[in-house]
């Protein structure tokens, strides 16, 4: 488990299905993702199972919970990607809309970024200014723009932390 000033982070587990499914069912929450269509609970469960299965040590997705209240605010972590035929490690963050604008994404991303040395990228749709701000605060810089999953996407990249 990781702790920050305001957050507890731990690798996702099956017990996270309720907040995971709530996030993925919310069209407002998913509208700027590369898979913006809201998911059914069954689809969310299948994605959670795949996410748990591919975890490899620190390269995992983490549930982000408030230290004081215990509420799950979202998820942050790593996903393997292939970008322009090159294997990459993406650092991503997704928060439930009611927790936006409080710095939780940046706090959580900084905590997990320290776990995996080396290059990491963030694939962010060009219209997602809030996520671009998080990427910059984590120390990433804009590398290029490309099409990813059918969307214009900015690739932010960082060197070793």
C-alpha positions as CSV (number, residue, x, y, z in Angstrom):
1,X,0.0,0.0,0.0
2,X,1.1,3.5,-0.8
3,X,0.2,6.6,1.3
4,X,0.3,10.2,0.4
5,X,-0.8,13.2,2.5
6,X,-4.4,12.6,1.6
7,X,-4.6,9.3,-0.1
8,X,-4.2,5.5,0.3
9,X,-3.3,3.6,-2.9
10,X,-3.3,-0.2,-3.3
11,X,-3.4,-2.5,-6.3
12,X,-7.0,-3.0,-7.6
13,X,-8.8,-6.1,-6.5
14,X,-12.1,-7.7,-7.1
15,X,-13.6,-5.8,-4.1
16,X,-13.1,-2.6,-6.2
17,X,-15.8,-3.6,-8.7
18,X,-18.5,-1.2,-7.4
19,X,-16.5,2.0,-7.8
20,X,-14.8,0.6,-10.9
21,X,-18.1,-0.2,-12.5
22,X,-19.6,3.2,-11.4
23,X,-16.8,5.0,-13.1
24,X,-17.1,3.0,-16.3
25,X,-20.9,3.4,-16.4
26,X,-20.7,7.2,-16.1
27,X,-20.7,8.8,-19.5
28,X,-19.4,12.1,-18.0
29,X,-16.5,10.2,-16.5
30,X,-15.6,8.3,-19.6
31,X,-16.3,11.0,-22.3
32,X,-12.6,11.9,-22.7
33,X,-11.2,8.4,-22.5
34,X,-10.1,6.4,-25.6
35,X,-13.1,4.1,-24.9
36,X,-15.8,6.7,-24.2
37,X,-18.8,4.4,-24.4
38,X,-20.2,3.6,-20.9
39,X,-19.7,0.0,-19.9
40,X,-22.2,-2.4,-18.4
41,X,-21.3,-4.0,-15.0
42,X,-20.4,-7.2,-16.8
43,X,-18.1,-5.4,-19.2
44,X,-16.6,-3.5,-16.2
45,X,-16.0,-6.8,-14.4
46,X,-14.3,-8.4,-17.3
47,X,-12.0,-5.3,-17.7
48,X,-11.2,-5.4,-13.9
49,X,-10.3,-9.1,-14.1
50,X,-8.0,-8.4,-17.1
51,X,-6.4,-5.5,-15.2
52,X,-5.8,-7.6,-12.1
53,X,-4.4,-10.5,-14.2
54,X,-1.8,-8.4,-16.0
55,X,-0.4,-6.7,-12.9
56,X,3.3,-7.4,-12.5
57,X,4.7,-6.0,-9.3
58,X,4.6,-2.2,-9.3
59,X,3.3,-2.2,-12.9
60,X,-0.4,-2.3,-11.8
61,X,-3.5,-0.3,-11.6
62,X,-4.2,1.2,-8.1
63,X,-7.4,2.1,-6.3
64,X,-7.1,5.6,-5.0
65,X,-8.9,6.1,-1.6
66,X,-9.2,9.1,0.7
67,X,-7.2,8.5,3.9
68,X,-9.8,10.1,6.2
69,X,-13.2,9.2,4.6
70,X,-12.2,6.0,2.9
71,X,-14.1,6.9,-0.3
72,X,-12.6,5.6,-3.6
73,X,-11.9,8.6,-5.7
74,X,-10.6,6.8,-8.8
75,X,-7.8,4.7,-10.2
76,X,-4.2,5.4,-11.3
77,X,-1.5,3.1,-12.6
78,X,0.2,1.5,-15.5
79,X,-1.0,-0.2,-18.6
80,X,1.2,-1.8,-21.3
81,X,0.5,-0.2,-24.7
82,X,1.9,-0.5,-28.3
83,X,2.3,2.9,-29.9
84,X,3.6,3.1,-33.5
85,X,4.7,-0.5,-33.2
86,X,6.8,0.3,-30.1
87,X,6.0,-1.2,-26.7
88,X,5.4,1.5,-24.1
89,X,4.3,1.7,-20.5
90,X,1.4,4.2,-20.0
91,X,0.8,5.9,-16.7
92,X,-2.9,6.8,-16.5
93,X,-5.4,8.3,-14.1
94,X,-9.2,8.2,-13.9
95,X,-11.2,9.9,-11.2
96,X,-14.9,9.9,-10.5
97,X,-16.3,13.3,-11.6
98,X,-17.3,14.4,-8.1
99,X,-13.6,14.3,-7.1
100,X,-12.2,16.3,-10.0
101,X,-10.3,19.6,-9.4
102,X,-8.8,18.7,-6.0
103,X,-5.4,17.6,-7.0
104,X,-6.0,13.9,-6.3
105,X,-5.0,12.7,-9.8
106,X,-1.6,14.5,-9.5
107,X,-1.0,13.3,-6.0
108,X,-1.8,9.7,-6.9
109,X,0.2,9.8,-10.2
110,X,3.3,11.2,-8.5
111,X,3.1,8.4,-5.9
112,X,2.9,5.5,-8.4
113,X,5.4,7.2,-10.9
114,X,8.2,6.7,-8.3
115,X,7.6,2.9,-8.3
116,X,8.7,2.3,-11.9
117,X,11.9,3.8,-13.2
118,X,12.5,4.6,-16.8
119,X,10.3,6.0,-19.5
120,X,6.5,6.3,-19.1
121,X,4.0,7.9,-21.4
122,X,0.5,9.3,-21.0
123,X,-1.8,9.0,-24.0
124,X,-4.2,12.0,-23.6
125,X,-6.9,13.0,-26.0
126,X,-6.1,16.5,-27.3
127,X,-9.2,18.1,-25.8
128,X,-8.5,16.8,-22.3
129,X,-6.8,19.8,-20.8
130,X,-7.2,18.6,-17.2
131,X,-5.2,15.4,-17.9
132,X,-2.6,17.4,-19.8
133,X,-2.1,19.5,-16.7
134,X,-1.7,16.4,-14.5
135,X,0.9,15.0,-17.0
136,X,2.9,18.3,-16.8
137,X,2.8,18.3,-13.0
138,X,4.1,14.7,-13.0
139,X,7.1,15.9,-15.0
140,X,6.0,14.7,-18.5
141,X,6.4,16.8,-21.6
142,X,4.5,16.8,-24.8
143,X,6.4,14.5,-27.3
144,X,4.0,14.4,-30.3
145,X,0.5,14.0,-31.5
146,X,-0.9,10.9,-33.1
147,X,-4.1,9.0,-33.7
148,X,-4.8,6.4,-31.0
149,X,-7.9,4.3,-30.8
150,X,-9.5,6.6,-33.4
151,X,-8.9,9.9,-31.5
152,X,-6.4,12.7,-31.9
153,X,-4.0,12.0,-29.0
154,X,-1.1,13.8,-27.4
155,X,1.7,11.6,-26.2
156,X,3.3,13.0,-23.0
157,X,6.6,11.3,-22.0
158,X,8.9,11.4,-19.0
159,X,12.4,10.2,-18.3
160,X,13.3,8.3,-15.2
161,X,11.9,9.9,-12.0
